[in-house]
Amino acid sequence: MRTLMSAGATLAAAGLTFGLMSAPAIAAPAPTASAAQAAPPKSGKDSIKCNESNARVNFSWKTGWTTTTVYYNNHCLGGTRITAAFVFYNDGSTPMYKCVTFQGMTQGKYKFGHINEIIDINKDTKKCENN
């Protein structure tokens, strides 16, 4: 009888050990409500015309959690510099403008830090002076 009780105690201790091994040591924090709802906006494309011809500056962008990377390809001839106004909605209702000048016949990328989704790209640079 004593052997049977010690065997039962051993099995109970082993079951407790295996049960504890399957439980995570540290529980991962639950995602916050804002992180679960607000996925980063998707990517987009737009273009603006050069001043003198039908050539264009093409833009594409990808918005991440904290930055927006804009890829550009400027087809304006003769090294013509083009200033583009990027329109953002900072708090969901107020538009914000940031202007960037791109050298002609170049391509590359430009990164905006701590900016939300790009809504539009145009050549109206007057609104950039207010920001």
Summary of the structure (lengths in Angstrom):
residues: 131
radius of gyration: 28.6
end to end distance: 86.2
largest distance: 101.1
contacts: 302
relative contact order: 0.17
helix: 27%
strand: 38%
